[in-house]
Each structure stands twice: as C-alpha cells, then as structure tokens.
C-alpha cells in the first residue's frame, strides 16, 4: 500500500502526463503481466503489514478520491501498454 500511496500523491498533485513521465516501472515479472495487473488496479486490494498504517494511508487516499486514483493508474497502464 505504501507504493500505491506514493503514486496517489504524485498523480493527485501533478498533471497526469507529468506524473507518468516521472514513474519508472521495473517489473519483477514479464512487463506485459505487470502492465496487465495495473490495468485492473484497485487500491482496495493493496495492504500493509501494519493495519494502523493501512488505515491512515487509506484515509489520505480517500481524501484525494479513491475512484479517481484507480482510474488514473489504469489509464497510466494503458499508456504504458501502447508504448511497449
């Protein structure tokens, strides 16, 4: 969830094009699989080891609009897929 939170902050306060240029995806698996996973991204599926930290991060993500964040990550994945 911490990585998702970092992306949430970036995509919430920067223009989408600028934010996308600042992120480098280094997949641990095949690139196409990582992009496919991001294409269906849902922050509700991201978790922390510490439930207290998870609750605090989700409050911040909700404050900037969880649905909009999910859409932005999915759109970013679509853009990466088109350039791959």
C-alpha positions in Angstrom: 0.0 0.0 0.0 2.9 2.4 0.6 3.8 2.3 -3.1 0.2 2.9 -4.1 0.1 5.9 -1.7 3.2 7.3 -3.3 1.6 7.0 -6.7 -1.6 8.5 -5.3 0.2 11.6 -4.1 2.1 12.0 -7.4 -0.9 11.5 -9.6 -3.1 13.8 -7.4 -0.8 16.8 -7.4 0.8 16.6 -10.8 -0.6 16.7 -14.3 -1.2 13.1 -15.4 1.3 13.4 -18.3 4.0 14.8 -16.0 3.3 12.2 -13.3 3.5 9.4 -15.8 6.9 10.7 -17.1 8.3 10.6 -13.5 7.5 7.0 -12.8 9.7 4.1 -14.0 8.1 0.7 -13.8 10.6 -2.0 -13.2 8.6 -5.3 -13.2 9.7 -8.3 -11.3 7.8 -10.4 -13.8 7.3 -10.0 -17.5 6.5 -6.5 -18.3 3.2 -7.4 -20.0 1.9 -9.1 -16.9 2.8 -6.2 -14.7 1.0 -3.7 -17.0 -2.0 -6.1 -17.2 -2.2 -6.1 -13.4 -2.1 -2.3 -13.3 -4.8 -2.1 -15.9 -7.2 -3.6 -13.4 -5.7 -1.8 -10.4 -7.8 -1.3 -7.3 -6.2 0.3 -4.3 -8.7 -1.6 -2.1 -6.6 -4.7 -2.9 -3.4 -3.1 -1.6 -2.5 -3.8 2.0 0.1 -3.0 4.7 1.6 -5.3 7.3 0.5 -2.8 10.0 -3.3 -2.3 9.9 -2.9 1.1 11.7 -0.6 2.4 8.9 -3.0 0.9 6.3 -6.0 2.8 7.9 -4.0 6.1 7.9 -2.9 5.7 4.2 -6.5 4.8 3.1 -7.8 8.0 4.8 -5.4 10.0 2.7 -6.2 8.2 -0.5 -9.9 8.7 0.2 -9.3 12.4 0.7 -8.0 12.7 -2.8 -10.6 10.4 -4.3 -10.0 6.7 -4.4 -12.0 6.1 -7.6 -10.2 8.8 -9.5 -6.9 7.4 -8.3 -7.8 3.9 -9.5 -8.8 5.4 -12.9 -5.5 7.3 -13.2 -3.4 4.2 -12.5 -5.5 2.2 -15.0 -5.0 4.9 -17.6 -1.3 5.1 -16.9 -1.2 1.3 -17.5 -3.0 1.7 -20.8 -0.5 4.4 -21.9 2.4 2.1 -21.0 0.9 -0.7 -22.9 0.6 1.4 -26.0 4.2 2.5 -25.8 5.6 -1.0 -25.0 
